[in-house]
């Protein structure tokens, strides 16, 4: 346990807070020494459960396969960390958290349309929240933490965030797609995509 704390404190990777309705989970992603390109070490602190560590694989390739070097060339370092290495941005810091313009949210990695602005709602969680994605645009996978369902872009496999069900929000689906702003690119309904 002390060793886990030292690793957590010594990393320059930002500490993130992901919360479920019941309790917060503090986690950080650290490059795994044996193969820092394809794996990361996730160290999480869960109240009453202590610290734990595990391997988190890189994002799946989806139907638009690119090498990790190709993704690094087209994404900013923060986009790469979140979209390809399954990171999380700090709550309340994302560009689209409190943004409610009319249009469509696209994947920041491959520009595939993901969410209509009419499905966005204010959940107060600190990340953009949507009650449903466009048909066939979002894939769901059990998260390595064993507690959540990860959502990814169906086209490129980029990490978007997580989906939560049954939280009681007054939405048609009773779901909350909790999405990192940096995983998205908003296209206004007033602009053309030439």
C-alpha positions in Angstrom: 0.0 0.0 0.0 2.8 2.5 0.9 4.5 1.7 -2.5 1.3 2.4 -4.3 1.0 5.8 -2.6 4.6 6.7 -3.5 3.9 5.8 -7.2 0.8 7.9 -7.1 2.5 10.9 -5.6 5.6 10.7 -7.8 3.7 10.6 -11.1 3.2 13.8 -13.1 0.1 12.3 -14.6 -2.9 14.3 -13.3 -5.1 12.6 -10.7 -8.7 12.4 -11.8 -12.0 11.9 -10.0 -14.5 9.6 -11.6 -17.6 9.3 -9.5 -20.5 6.9 -9.4 -23.7 7.7 -7.5 -22.4 5.8 -4.4 -18.8 6.8 -4.0 -15.9 8.6 -5.7 -13.0 6.8 -7.3 -9.7 8.5 -7.5 -7.4 7.2 -10.2 -4.4 8.0 -12.3 -2.8 6.3 -15.3 0.9 5.6 -15.2 2.9 4.2 -18.2 3.6 0.5 -17.4 7.4 0.0 -17.5 7.6 -3.2 -19.5 5.7 -1.7 -22.5 4.7 2.0 -22.0 3.2 2.2 -25.5 0.6 -0.5 -25.2 -0.2 -0.6 -21.5 -0.8 1.7 -18.6 -1.0 1.0 -14.9 -4.1 2.3 -13.3 -3.9 2.9 -9.5 -7.2 3.7 -7.9 -8.2 4.7 -4.5 -11.7 3.7 -3.5 -13.0 4.7 0.0 -13.2 1.7 2.3 -11.4 -0.5 -0.4 -7.9 0.9 -0.4 -5.6 1.2 -3.4 -5.5 -1.3 -6.3 -3.6 -1.5 -9.5 -4.2 -3.1 -12.9 -3.3 -3.1 -16.6 -5.5 -1.0 -18.9 -5.1 -1.7 -22.6 -5.0 1.0 -25.3 -8.2 1.9 -27.1 -9.5 -0.6 -29.7 -8.9 0.3 -33.3 -12.5 0.2 -34.5 -13.1 0.2 -38.2 -10.6 3.0 -38.9 -7.3 1.3 -38.0 -4.3 3.6 -37.3 -1.1 2.9 -35.6 -0.4 4.6 -32.3 2.2 6.7 -34.1 -0.4 7.9 -36.6 -2.8 8.8 -33.7 0.0 10.7 -32.0 0.6 12.7 -35.2 -3.0 13.8 -35.5 -4.0 14.2 -31.8 -2.8 16.7 -29.2 -1.0 15.0 -26.3 -4.1 15.4 -24.1 -6.4 14.1 -26.8 -4.1 11.1 -27.2 -4.0 10.5 -23.4 -7.8 10.4 -23.2 -8.9 9.0 -26.6 -6.2 6.4 -27.0 -5.0 5.7 -23.5 -8.5 5.9 -21.8 -7.7 8.8 -19.6 -10.1 11.2 -17.9 -10.1 15.0 -17.9 -10.6 16.9 -14.6 -14.3 17.5 -13.8 -15.6 20.9 -14.6 -12.7 21.8 -16.9 -14.0 20.6 -20.3 -15.0 23.0 -23.1 -18.5 21.4 -23.5 -19.4 20.8 -19.8 -21.7 23.8 -19.6 -22.1 24.3 -23.4 -25.6 23.9 -24.9 -25.3 25.1 -28.6 -27.4 23.4 -31.3 -25.6 21.0 -33.5 -23.9 17.6 -33.4 -21.0 16.4 -31.3 -18.4 14.4 -33.4 -15.5 12.2 -32.3 -12.4 14.4 -31.9 -10.3 11.6 -33.3 -12.1 10.6 -36.5 -15.0 13.1 -36.8 -17.7 10.5 -36.8 -21.0 12.0 -35.6 -21.8 10.7 -32.1 -24.4 12.8 -30.3 -27.1 15.3 -31.2 -27.2 18.4 -29.0 -30.9 17.6 -28.3 -29.7 14.6 -26.2 -27.4 16.7 -24.0 -28.5 17.6 -20.5 -27.1 19.2 -17.4 -26.3 16.4 -14.9 -24.1 18.5 -12.7 -21.3 15.8 -12.8 -18.6 18.0 -14.3 -18.5 16.4 -17.7 -20.9 16.7 -20.7 -23.8 14.3 -20.3 -26.0 12.8 -23.0 -29.0 10.4 -22.7 -28.3 8.6 -25.9 -25.9 8.4 -28.9 -26.6 8.3 -32.6 -27.6 4.8 -33.7 -24.5 2.6 -34.2 -22.0 5.4 -33.2 -21.2 4.3 -29.7 -19.8 0.9 -28.5 -20.1 -0.3 -24.9 -17.5 -2.4 -23.0 -17.1 -3.5 -19.4 -14.5 -1.2 -17.9 -11.4 -2.8 -16.4 -12.4 -1.3 -13.0 -15.2 -3.9 -13.0 -17.8 -1.3 -11.9 -18.6 0.8 -15.0 -19.4 0.5 -18.7 -16.9 2.3 -21.0 -18.2 4.0 -24.1 -16.0 4.3 -27.3 -16.4 5.6 -30.8 -17.6 2.7 -32.9 -15.6 4.0 -35.9 -12.1 4.5 -34.4 -12.3 2.9 -30.9 -11.5 6.2 -29.2 -12.4 6.4 -25.5 -15.3 8.7 -24.8 -16.1 8.1 -21.1 -18.6 5.9 -19.3 -22.4 5.3 -19.3 -24.4 5.0 -16.1 -28.0 3.7 -15.9 -30.8 4.1 -13.4 -29.6 7.3 -11.7 -33.0 8.9 -11.9 -32.4 11.8 -14.3 -35.6 12.8 -16.0 -34.5 11.6 -19.5 -36.2 9.2 -21.9 -33.5 6.5 -21.5 -32.6 6.9 -17.8 -29.0 6.8 -18.9 -26.1 9.3 -18.6 -23.3 9.1 -21.1 -20.6 10.9 -19.1 -18.2 12.1 -21.9 -14.8 13.8 -21.8 -15.1 17.2 -23.7 -11.7 16.6 -25.3 -13.1 13.4 -26.9 -15.6 15.6 -28.8 -15.7 18.2 -31.5 -18.9 20.2 -31.7 -20.3 21.2 -35.1 -23.0 23.9 -35.0 -26.1 23.3 -37.0 -25.5 26.8 -38.5 -22.1 25.9 -39.9 -21.3 23.8 -43.0 -18.7 21.0 -42.9 -16.9 21.7 -46.2 
